[in-house]
Amino acid sequence: MTVMHFQGMDALVLQAADGARATVTLHGGHLVSWIPAGGEEMLYLSPRSAFAAGQAIRGGVPVIFPQFSARGPLTRHGFARLLAWQPVRHDVEQGQARAVLRLTDDAVTRASWPYGFALELTLRVGANTLTLALSCLNTGKDSLSFSAALHTYLRTDDIDRTSVQGLTGRRYQDALDGLEKLQSSEVLRFDTEQDRVYPAVGGDLHLHELRGGHEHRTAVRRGSAPQLAERRYSSERRVQISQRGFEDVVVWNPGAAKCAALADMPADGWRHMVCVEAARIERPVVLAPGACWVGQQQLARVSG
């Protein structure tokens, strides 16, 4: 097992037989890059992110555990993304590259969350597919309860041409005003800040992005403004997003105003990312001593 360096941090580089690659730092068990075979970078990583012990990396796929956001007494999004994970396995199996990292309880975690646990993050990459599996084993003598998420930042060229599909008719909690709402549109777009928790989502989602090309406006006026005649694009990119064990989906984009206030994001960073997170929030996991839970998210480049 060879430990490399990424932005000064210890990391594992997964290289599949077909050229697909992924990079995960031991700090936080944090996936910072995914490039499908013959493709391009699929994850957003902020160029202003801090790469330092005790600080969260902005972008990629942070591991959220044992608390989501500020829904509890712990540090926002929990401690797993801030601690050093240990590499357990790093190999190539049936053409796919695989890595397994582990985080266990110690004096630091027990000071704020007094439970025995063993987390494992398993990553597999090959061809057009990336699979992330997070497992938690209760190693203590008492039952424990936790929330968890894979806070996946997907890269986009232009958020105005990007949508998330597959949430039609779903109810969601809007974190911006605390209200429960219904998504009636077929696609979710990002012309303003979005921060939504969709509980109990079944079925796959798709990230769809129109790329290249231009917009053509006709000179014919209807009323006071020229009308949009057509949009012409040279290509599209579609990513299929599947999950198991994680019941909920979080969709987040900070929008222009909030992004400008984030010290670890460039002012226009919101235009180049959208988070589609596999999460377990509304019904936290409850584990008896010796019990284990597994949640998985799979990303597949379908086109583009």
N, C-alpha and C positions, 0 to 999 in steps of 0.2 A: 504494500500500500504506500503510495507516494503522496505526500502532502505538499501542495504547491502554495503559491502566494497570490492573493488577489487584493489589490489596494492595501498592501501591507499586512493582510490578514491570512492566517492559515486557511487553506481551502482544498477541496477535492475537485478535480476535473474529470467528468464522466465523458468518455469517448466511445461511441458505439461503432460497430464494424462498418456501418454505412456512412459514417462521418457525422452523425448527429451528436451534439455536445450539450453539456450542462455543467455549470459551476456552482458549488455550494460551499459557503464559508462555515468553518467550525463555530465561529461566533454566531450564536442564535440558530444554528442549523438552517442557515438562510440561503435559499436558492437565489442567485444573483444573475444567472444567465441561462437561457435555453435557446439553442439554435438547431432547428430540424435539419435533416440531411439535405444538403444543397440549398438551404434556405437562409433566412436572415434572423436577427435577434427578435424574439417574440415578447420579451418582458421589458417593462420600463424600469430603469434604475436612475434615480435622480443624480445628476452630475454634482449636486451640492450635498449629497448625503455624507454624513459623518461615518468614518470607518474607524471606530475606536471602541475599546472595551467599555462596557457599561452603557453604550449608546445604541439606539435602534438604527438599523439601516433603512433608508427610505427607498422603497421600490422592491422589485423582485418578488419573493414570496416569504414574508415574515410568518413565523409560527406563533399563533396567538394561544396562550395557555397560562394559567387556568381561569382567566377572566377575560371577557370580551369588553373592550372599550372601558368606560368608567362604570360599568354595571357591577359594582362591588367595591370592597374596601382596599383592594390591591392596587399596585401600579397599573396605569392604563395599559390594557391589552396583556397584562400579566408579565411574568419574568422570563419565560422561555426564550424570547427573542433577544434577551440581553445577556445571556449566560453562554459559557463555553460548552459545546457538545463534544462527545468523544466519537471518533470514527470506529465503526465496528466491522464494516465490510466494504470492499471496493473492487468490483470485478466486472467481467463481461459474461453474460449468460444468454445463450441462444441468440447471439447477435446484439442484444440490448446491454447497454452499460447500466450498472446498478451500484448504488451506494447506500449504506445504512449508518445512521448516526444515532447516538443515544444520549439522553439527559436523565440523571437520577437525582433524587432529593439529597440535600446535604444541609449543613448548618445554615447556609445562606437562605435556601428556600424555606426551611422549617421555621425560620424566624418570622416569616410573614404568612406561611401556609403550612400548618403542622401535620403534614401527611407524607406517607411513604409512597413513592411512585417511580416508575421507569417509563420514560417516553422514548419511542423510537420513530425516526423519520426514515422511510424507505423511498428512494428515488429511482426511477427507471426511465431511460431515454433511448429511443431508437426510431429510425425513419421519421415519421411526422408526429410522433406521440410522446408525451411526457406524462408520467404517472407519479403522483405523490401520495403516500399513505402514512398517516400519523396514527400511532397506537399508544395506548396508555394502560399500564398494568398497575393495579393497586398492590403494592408490596408491604403495606402497613397492616395494623391490627384493627383499624377502624374503617368504616365506610367513608368514601369521599365523593364530592360532587364538584364538577368543573364545567366550564364552557371552553370552547376551542374553535379555531378557524385557521384556514390557510388564506392569508390576506393577499391574494394574487393580483399583482399589477400587470395588466396586459398593455403592450405598447401599441400606439396608434400614430399614424402620420398626421391625422387631422381629426379632432374630436367632432367637428361639424359634419364629417362624412361617416361617422361611426354610430352604430346602434347595437343594442343588446336585444335579441329576439328569443321568445319562448316564455314570456311572463304574462301574456295576455290573460286577463280575468283573475289575476292573482291579487290577493289583499296584501298590503305591506304596511309596516310601521315607518312613518316618515320621521327620521331623527331630527329634521330641521324644525318641526313644529310640534312633535310628539303625538300627532294624530294618526289614526288608522285610516287607510285609503284603499281604493281599488284602482288597479291599472287597467284601463279600458282599451288603450291603444295597442296595436299589434307589436310595436317596437318602442323601446325606451331610448330617447335621445338626450343629448347633454348640452342644451343651450343655457342651462343654469346649474348651480350646485345641486348635486344629488347625493342623498345619504339614506338608503332604504334597506330595511330588513324584510325579506320575503320568507315567512315561515312555511315549513312543510312543503317545499317545492319538489314535485315529481317530474321526471323527464329532463331531457337535455336542453341546454341553452346554446345560443350561437352568438358570437361576436362577429359582426359584419361590418366591413369597411370598404367604401368605394375609394379607389386610388387613381392618381394621375388625372390626365384630362383637364377639362375646363368647363365653365358654365357659359352658355351663350344666351344673351338677352335680346329679344326682338325689339325693334324700334317702334312697334305699334303700341300706342298708349291706350289703356283702359282706365279712365279716371285721370289721375295725376301722375302715375308712375309707370315706367316701362315694365312689361310683364316678363316673367321668366319663361322662355320658350322651351328649353330643354337643358339637361345636364349630360355632358359626354365624358365618360371615364374610360381609361385605358385598361383597367383591371379591377379586380376585387379581391379581398382577403376574407376568408371565413374560418373561424376557429370554433370547433365543437367543444362544449364544456360539460362534462359528466361528473357525477359524484355519487358516493355511497357512504352510509354511516353519518355523514353530515346531512342534516335534515333541511337546513335553512340556507338561503342565499343572501349575501349582502352585495349591493351595488353602490359604488361610491366614486364620485369625482368632485374635487373641492371647488371647482368653478374659479373664475378669475380673481374675485376679491379675497377669498380664503387662501388661495394658492399664493397670492402676493404676500400674505402675512406669515407664511411658513418659511422659517429660516433655512430649512434643508431642501427647498424646492425652488427652481427658477420661476420667475413670474409667469412664464408661458408654459410651465410644466403640465398644467391641467389639460392643455390641448393635445398632449401626446400620451395620455394614459387613461385607463379606466380600470377600476378594481371590480372584479367579479369573484367574490369570496365564497368558498365552501365553508359553512359554519354550523355550529351546534350552540344555539343561543336560547331559543324560546323554551326548549326542554333540556336543561343541563343534563349531562351524563352523570349517573349515580352508579358507583362501583363498590361492590362488597369486597372485603379482603380476598385477594387472589384472583379477582375478576379482571378481564381485559376488554377494552373497547378499541375498535379500529374505524377510522374515517378515511376516505380516499377522494381525491380529485384527479380527473384525467383531462388533459388538454390535447386536442388533435387538430393539426392544421389540415383543413379540408381543401382549401384553395388559396392561391396567392403566395 
